């Protein structure tokens, strides 16, 4: 019997079969291992990743608190606006290019925003705020072609009175990278709005609300399908409302008194507390410009404007105080018993010869006169000689005692210190060698001496109240959205003037004489006695600056004002202060009618 032979029994074929089975088995094992890894070991991670693709967290921006004046007039509020946002995780470079084409915004700016390593890649972040309805409509028409892009209705900041009080209010804008580095622990994130200057910055902790969050379900194309079922909505918390001591009625009068075509500043305080009644820097600017992306040409116009509208002259403007400083010089001499009220000096005959220097007086010649007359007519020659008697060290001590040379402590923003030069300042190595003739300049408020209008207002308020330097403050109170008072601004005594009651009465009498008989006659009111002092500051860069400081009523002061007009004729600041004092006292005496006793000015 013969046995047949089959090809299937070929050892080579059996080897191929075993190899095939081995490869299949190895692949199956590899697949099993990978499935085990994905489903068991890394299952939670990939499920979370899948959920992130399905869930889009959307920030609900909180309303910022209102800013109001002492009477409840709204100065800064919120309005609905459109914001275009993009989730970095879902947004490709092609989407960025198309979005830039639709919105007209530089694509590099959008790309830098969403590629910023500090942002959460899964949360949509704003790439353009305050978008016009036209652009919003264009983007929404193409949302299917813009995966990761959404259009939101968000609160925008609005300053309804335009330029009114613009410098003190400040403005808001998106947080910068530098700011974010220092504030991220406080819950700020890229794209958030933050106060940049003035009240908006100083009281950011009150005005800022707490953002909320909702979770939207999206499909594979990034389209929002609606709120995710079962996920709670975290509602935003509105910021607190900040009431200022500012009186918008007086602020309006003060700003109208200084035309926007001129440069100047004014600060009006309540001399019994230090509360700010009005604070003006001119020219102003519209803070609404900064709540959105400001056009380059607009920014260039503001930055390059010859009158520098972005400069807050009340706090950052530094000027020689001119003859208003004679209050300090006289106080030092009287207090140190180096001068008596009846003492006279070498007569004024157009000037004063000091060594080989001739120091002129502003007037043709006052002759020999005692203190009250010298102050009334602001005789430079008299104060040259008083300054020589006092000397630099003693004079500087009194100048600093009157609040000059250091910040006032104003609660609504940073400020300049000014400069009261001392022996250390006059360093020959810095080409600032001291010579006795420099005391002549300092005694009449010239030379290297620099002050701010805010410091001047604090000083004249202290003279008005009899010698108490109150810290100027702007915060009246903070209220919750429900009206609960959470914080109040309080008067704070910074220091006492270094003068006796007798010296203070002499200074006050002299300031009354200035208004009744001297250089400040044009500030007089028919129904109230005003006390004040004029000054004309020499300006090496152009025309002189005009100062006036004053308070009223002299026997019971209710308002103290300091004003400066840059590059203006002597006495230009006097009518500005008159209008403000007249307007304020009219409200004090007749708040219903809102008119002065003389009927000269009607308030808005």
C-alpha positions, 0 to 999 in steps of 0.5 A: 500500500502506497502513501500519497504526498500533500503539498500542505505537508511541506515543512517550508509552508508549515514554517510560513504558517507559523510565522504568520500566526506568530505575527498576528498573535504579536500584533494582537498582543500589542493591540491589547497592550495599547488598549489596556494602556489607553483604557485602563492606565490612561483612561481618565486622562483621555476621557478628560481630554474628550470632555474638554473637546466637548465642554467649553468653559466660558467666562462671564465677565463681572460688571465693574462698580460705578463711580459717582460724585458726592451727590450720586451723579454717575461718572463711570458706568457700564454698557453692553459691548461685543467681544470676540474671543478664541480658545487657543486649543481649538484655534489654528493659524488658518483660523487666526488669518481668516479672523484677522481678515474679517476684523481688520486686526493685525493677525500677529496681535491675535496670534500673540494673544492666543499663543501666550504661554500664560493663558489657559489653552482651553478657555476662550480669551478676548482677542478684540473688545468693543467690536462694532456691530458690523464686524460682529455680523461679519464674524458670526456669518462665518463662525462655522469657518472659525473653529474656536472663535466665539462672540460674547456680549460683555460689559464695557466701560463708559464715561458719560461726561466725556472729558469731565474729570478725566485725569482724576477718573483715569481709565480702564484697559486690558491688563498688560503682561507686566501687570499680570505677572504681579496680579495673577495670584489675585485671580487676574487672567490675560484679557481681563480689564483693569484700572490703569490710572486715577480712581479706576486704578486707586480703587481697583480692589473695590470696583473690580467684580468677581467673574463667573463661569458657565460650561457650553457643550460643543460639537466636533466642529467647535459649534456651541450646542448650548449650556452643558446639562447638569453643570451649574452656572457660576454667576459673576459678582458685581463690583462695588460702587465708589462715591467720590467727594467730588461735586460735579457741579463745581467740577463743571464750573472749574473746567469751563473756567479754564478753556481747553485751548489753555494749560492749567490746573485747579484743586479745590478742597474742603479746608475743614477735612481735606475732601476734594471738591473739584480737581482739574487738569487742562487740557483734558482727554476723553477716557472712552478712547482707551476702553478699546483699541485706540487708533495709532493716529489718535494716540500720536495726536494725544502724545505729541500735542504741544499742551500735553493733555495726558499729563495730570498737572494737579499731581504731576505738574511741578512749578515754582510757586512764585509769590505764593511762597511769601506766605512760608517766608513770612511765617518763618521770619515772624515765628523766629522773631527775626521780623516784627509786623512793624519792621521795615527794610531798605526801601524798594526802588525798582529792585535790590542791590545784593553784592554785584547782583541787581535783583528787580521787583515786579513793580516800579518801587514800593518804598519802605513798608512793614509786613502787612503792606509788603504782603498786600502789594507782594513787594519782592525787595522786602522778601529778598531781605527777609530771606537773607535773614532767615537763611537756607536751613531755617527757610527749608525747615518751614517750607517742608513744615508747610507740606512741600517737598513730599507727597501729600498722601492723596488717595487717588493716585501717585504724585510728584514730591516737588523739590525743597532744595537744601544744603545737600542739594547744592552740591558743587560736584553736580554743578549746583554750588550754593551762593547766598544770592540764591536765597533771594530767589527761594524767598520769593518762590523762584529758583530750584523750588518746585511744588504741585497744585495739590500741595498748594491746595493742601497748604492754603487749606491749612492756612484757612483752617488755622494750621491743620494740614489735612491729607487731600482725599477723594473717597467718600464711601464704598457701597455694595450693589445693594446699597450697603456702606462698606467703607467711608473716607475719613479726614486724616491729619497729616501734620500741623503748620509750624506756626503759632496762632499769632503768626497765623492770624497775621498771615490770614490778615495779610491774605485778606488785605491782598484781596481787598487792597492788593494784587488779588482785588479781582477775586472779590465777591460782594457777599463774602470776604475772600482771602488769597495770594497771587503769584507770577512764576518765571518760566525759562521755557516760555511765558510766565505762569499765573498762580492764585491761592485763596479761601472763603469766607475768610471768617469761616472758610468752606472752600480753599482753592489753588490754581495755576495757568501756564504761559498766561499773563499775570493775574490770569488765575484769579478769575478762575478761582473767583468763579469756583469759589462763587459757584461753591458758596452759592450752593452753600448759601442757596443750594436750591436756586444754585445761584450766587448772591450777586446773580453773577453765575448760574450753575449747570 
